[in-house]
Amino acid sequence: MTDYKLGAVESRFADIVWEHEPLSTAELIKLCGGELQWKRTTTYTVLKKLCEHGIFQMKDSIVTALISKEEYDSTQSERFVRETFDGSLPAFIAAFTKKKSLSAEEIAEIRRMIDPGEEG
């Protein structure tokens, strides 16, 4: 799985692909033209870059994802915790909850994720 971080514009492009895949390059060009006001060449340039980073692939003019949006988001979350909190999830949660209190529902959901055998 890639450790590549999408920029803001690349992220918008990736969301288009993830939302509509599989799609033809012609469909992708049309969508990017409408949503991002891109020309065909810009779409191909960004697509090629993200294919090189192992996020998408283009085969026979059909674009598909090699990793899902959820997998990408998970990798980026892990990277953020690793780089910002030395990989400590408790340190991240402590920092997060200093600014925002968790609701009872959020705490229960976290408990269910930590211990799937526990009934809520």
N, C-alpha and C positions, 0 to 999 in steps of 0.2 A: 504494500500500500504506500502511496506517495506521502511524503512529508512536505510537499509543496504548498505554500500558502497563497491562496487566490487574492488578488487585489480587488478593489471595489468593483471595477468594471468587469473583470474576469468573473467575479462572483455572480453578477447579474446575468452574464452570458451562460455560466454554468447552470444557473437556475432555469433558464429557458430550455437547455438540453435536458436536464433532469425531469422537468415537467412534461416534456413532449416526446421523450425518447420511446422507441426508436423513431428517428426522423431522417428524411432525406436531406442532403446538403441544400437542395433547392428550397425545401421547407424552412430549414434553418436560416438561410439567407433572407427569406421573406420575413420571418419572425424577427430577426435581428434588425432588419431594415425598418420594420414598424415600431419595435419596442426600444431600440437603441439608436435608431437613425444611422446605422452603419451601411457602408457599401460592401459589396460582395468580397472585395479584397481584404477588408478589415475582418470580416467574419472568418474567412479562410486562415488569415494570419493567427488569430486568437485560437481557433480550433486546432491548428497545427501545433501551437505551443502547448496547449493542454493535452493533446495526444502524446506529445513528447514527454510530458510529465506523468503519463500513465493514468490520467483521470478519465479521458474519453478515447474512443477509437473510431476510425472511419474505415469502413470496408464496403467496397462496391457502392460508394456514395451514400451509405447509410451510417448515421452517427448514433453510437450507443455509449453508455457509461461503462467504464471498467470498475468504478467504485460508486456506490450509491451516495446520495447526499448525506444520509445518516452516518455512513462510514467516514466520509470526509469530515463532517462535523465532530464526530467522536475523536478522530485523529487530531484535529485542531484543538479540541478541548484538552486532550492529554498533553499536547505540546505546550499549551499555555500554562497548565499546572506545573509541568516539568521545568519550563524556563523561568517562570515567575515565582514559584513556591518550592523550588528544589524537589519537585515531584510529590510534595506532601498534600494529599487531598484534605486532611484535617486542617492544615494551615490555610488552604484556599477557603474552606467552609467558614473558618473563624473570621477571615478577612471579609468574606461576603456578608456574613450575618452582622457585622459591625454597622453596616449601612442599611441593611434590610432584614427585618425580622421574618422568620419563617412562620407561616401559618400552621395550625394544627394539622391541616390536610397535607401540607407539604412535608411536614415531619413524618407523618404516617406513611406517605408515599416513599420517602427516603428509607424508612425502616423496612418497608416491603422490598425495596430494591436490594438492601443490604442482606436481608434474611428472607429469601423467597418462601421458605417453609413456614414463616410466621403468618398467622391469619390476622387480618385487619378488621 
